[in-house]
Each structure stands twice: as structure tokens, then as C-alpha cells.
Amino acid sequence: MTKRVVTAAAVFAGVALAHFVVSIAGVVLGLRVWFDTAPGGTVGAFDLVVVRLAAILLAPLSLVHRVVPSLQADYPEIALTSAGFGVAAVGVVSLWWRLRRAGRREG
């Protein structure tokens, strides 16, 4: 395997795993944060940040729900969203490699 293939696989795995872990942590902490924000409760800053970050990362699922209303936000859908972010990250790295290689040819 070439160095680029290994790097692309590592980028995909790292981004997809990070997205999945933060998304699941946000879903798990979401109920606790919701109850803690009730009158008389206090929310930890870290918990609130994780829940808000998960809401941002899972935003593509809300768009998909409009197209496919029967879709649930369960683990398989979150995993597919995470894989999508991983594929996008590999695309960005690939584009960066091409731009860097083109810059070397011109300079």
C-alpha cells in the first residue's frame, strides 16, 4: 500500500470515529443536560459543549429526515453520517495533495 492510501484510511477512520464518539456522547448526555437546565438545576459546561457540538454534527440527519421521514436517528444512521464526514475529510485531504503537487510544478 502506498503512503497516500494509508494516510487516507487513517484520516477516514479518525474523522469518522471522532464524529461517532462525539455524536453518541451528545445523545447520551442530552437528556441529563435537558433535566439539569430545568429551574433549580445547574449544567456542567463540558456537558453542554458536548451536547451542542453533537447537535451541530448531527445536523445533516435533520435534513435527511425531511427527505425520508421514516428514518430514525439511531446508531446506524449516526454511523452513516460519521462515514460521510470521513469521506468528506478524505476528499479534502486529496484536494490538498493535488493543490500542493500543482504548486510544486508551477514554482
MIMAR-665103 format. One record per residue (C-alpha): residue in three letters; chain; x, y, z negated. Coordinates in nm, 2 decimals. Each point is the difference from the previous one (the first is absolute). Example, Ala and Ser with C-alpha at 12.3 -4.5 7.8 and 13.67 -1.06 7.14 Angstrom:
// MIMAR-665103
+---------+--------+--------+--------+--------+
: residuo : cadena :     c1 :     c2 :     c3 :
+---------+--------+--------+--------+--------+
:     ala :      A :   1.23 :  -0.45 :  -0.78 :
:     ser :      A :   0.14 :   0.34 :   0.07 :
+---------+--------+--------+--------+--------+
//
This chain:
// MIMAR-665103
+---------+--------+--------+--------+--------+
: residuo : cadena :     c1 :     c2 :     c3 :
+---------+--------+--------+--------+--------+
:     met :      A :   0.00 :   0.00 :   0.00 :
:     thr :      A :   0.12 :   0.34 :   0.08 :
:     lys :      A :   0.05 :   0.27 :  -0.26 :
:     arg :      A :  -0.30 :   0.20 :   0.13 :
:     val :      A :  -0.24 :  -0.29 :  -0.03 :
:     val :      A :   0.11 :  -0.06 :  -0.36 :
:     thr :      A :  -0.03 :   0.37 :  -0.08 :
:     ala :      A :  -0.35 :   0.02 :   0.17 :
:     ala :      A :  -0.11 :  -0.31 :  -0.20 :
:     ala :      A :   0.13 :   0.15 :  -0.32 :
:     val :      A :  -0.17 :   0.34 :   0.07 :
:     phe :      A :  -0.33 :  -0.18 :   0.08 :
:     ala :      A :   0.02 :  -0.22 :  -0.32 :
:     gly :      A :   0.10 :   0.29 :  -0.22 :
:     val :      A :  -0.27 :   0.24 :   0.11 :
:     ala :      A :  -0.27 :  -0.26 :   0.02 :
:     leu :      A :   0.08 :  -0.14 :  -0.35 :
:     ala :      A :   0.03 :   0.35 :  -0.15 :
:     his :      A :  -0.33 :   0.10 :   0.15 :
:     phe :      A :  -0.18 :  -0.31 :  -0.12 :
:     val :      A :   0.14 :   0.02 :  -0.36 :
:     val :      A :  -0.09 :   0.37 :  -0.04 :
:     ser :      A :  -0.34 :  -0.06 :   0.16 :
:     ile :      A :  -0.08 :  -0.29 :  -0.23 :
:     ala :      A :   0.13 :   0.18 :  -0.31 :
:     gly :      A :  -0.22 :   0.30 :   0.09 :
:     val :      A :  -0.31 :  -0.23 :   0.04 :
:     val :      A :   0.08 :  -0.17 :  -0.33 :
:     leu :      A :   0.06 :   0.32 :  -0.19 :
:     gly :      A :  -0.29 :   0.18 :   0.16 :
:     leu :      A :  -0.27 :  -0.12 :  -0.23 :
:     arg :      A :   0.21 :   0.08 :  -0.31 :
:     val :      A :   0.08 :   0.35 :   0.12 :
:     trp :      A :  -0.37 :   0.05 :   0.08 :
:     phe :      A :  -0.10 :  -0.09 :  -0.35 :
:     asp :      A :   0.28 :   0.21 :  -0.15 :
:     thr :      A :  -0.11 :   0.31 :   0.18 :
:     ala :      A :  -0.34 :  -0.02 :  -0.17 :
:     pro :      A :  -0.05 :   0.26 :  -0.27 :
:     gly :      A :   0.23 :  -0.06 :  -0.30 :
:     gly :      A :   0.24 :  -0.22 :   0.20 :
:     thr :      A :   0.35 :   0.08 :   0.11 :
:     val :      A :   0.17 :  -0.13 :   0.31 :
:     gly :      A :   0.37 :  -0.07 :   0.03 :
:     ala :      A :   0.17 :   0.20 :   0.27 :
:     phe :      A :   0.16 :  -0.31 :   0.15 :
:     asp :      A :  -0.33 :  -0.19 :   0.02 :
:     leu :      A :  -0.16 :   0.30 :   0.17 :
:     val :      A :   0.28 :   0.03 :   0.25 :
:     val :      A :  -0.01 :  -0.37 :   0.10 :
:     val :      A :  -0.38 :   0.02 :   0.05 :
:     arg :      A :   0.02 :   0.31 :   0.21 :
:     leu :      A :   0.28 :  -0.14 :   0.21 :
:     ala :      A :  -0.19 :  -0.32 :   0.05 :
:     ala :      A :  -0.30 :   0.20 :   0.12 :
:     ile :      A :   0.22 :   0.17 :   0.25 :
:     leu :      A :   0.16 :  -0.32 :   0.12 :
:     leu :      A :  -0.34 :  -0.17 :   0.03 :
:     ala :      A :  -0.16 :   0.28 :   0.20 :
:     pro :      A :   0.02 :  -0.19 :   0.33 :
:     leu :      A :  -0.23 :  -0.26 :  -0.15 :
:     ser :      A :  -0.27 :   0.27 :  -0.05 :
:     leu :      A :   0.02 :   0.08 :   0.38 :
:     val :      A :  -0.02 :  -0.37 :   0.08 :
:     his :      A :  -0.32 :  -0.04 :  -0.22 :
:     arg :      A :  -0.17 :   0.25 :   0.23 :
:     val :      A :   0.07 :  -0.22 :   0.31 :
:     val :      A :  -0.06 :  -0.33 :  -0.18 :
:     pro :      A :  -0.24 :   0.06 :  -0.29 :
:     ser :      A :   0.01 :  -0.36 :  -0.12 :
:     leu :      A :   0.37 :   0.01 :  -0.07 :
:     gln :      A :   0.09 :  -0.02 :  -0.37 :
:     ala :      A :   0.31 :   0.17 :  -0.16 :
:     asp :      A :   0.13 :  -0.34 :  -0.13 :
:     tyr :      A :   0.35 :  -0.13 :   0.00 :
:     pro :      A :   0.01 :  -0.12 :   0.37 :
:     glu :      A :  -0.11 :   0.35 :   0.12 :
:     ile :      A :   0.26 :   0.17 :  -0.22 :
:     ala :      A :   0.26 :  -0.25 :   0.13 :
:     leu :      A :  -0.09 :   0.09 :   0.36 :
:     thr :      A :   0.02 :   0.37 :  -0.08 :
:     ser :      A :   0.34 :  -0.06 :  -0.16 :
:     ala :      A :   0.12 :  -0.19 :   0.31 :
:     gly :      A :  -0.12 :   0.29 :   0.21 :
:     phe :      A :   0.21 :   0.24 :  -0.20 :
:     gly :      A :   0.30 :  -0.25 :   0.04 :
:     val :      A :  -0.05 :  -0.01 :   0.38 :
:     ala :      A :  -0.01 :   0.38 :   0.01 :
:     ala :      A :   0.32 :   0.02 :  -0.21 :
:     val :      A :   0.18 :  -0.23 :   0.24 :
:     gly :      A :  -0.13 :   0.22 :   0.29 :
:     val :      A :   0.14 :   0.31 :  -0.16 :
:     val :      A :   0.34 :  -0.17 :  -0.06 :
:     ser :      A :   0.01 :  -0.13 :   0.36 :
:     leu :      A :  -0.08 :   0.35 :   0.13 :
:     trp :      A :   0.28 :   0.14 :  -0.22 :
:     trp :      A :   0.24 :  -0.25 :   0.14 :
:     arg :      A :  -0.09 :   0.09 :   0.35 :
:     leu :      A :   0.03 :   0.38 :  -0.06 :
:     arg :      A :   0.33 :  -0.05 :  -0.17 :
:     arg :      A :   0.13 :  -0.21 :   0.29 :
:     ala :      A :  -0.12 :   0.25 :   0.25 :
:     gly :      A :   0.17 :   0.28 :  -0.20 :
:     arg :      A :   0.33 :  -0.18 :   0.02 :
:     arg :      A :  -0.02 :  -0.04 :   0.38 :
:     glu :      A :  -0.06 :   0.38 :   0.05 :
:     gly :      A :   0.26 :   0.11 :  -0.25 :
+---------+--------+--------+--------+--------+
//
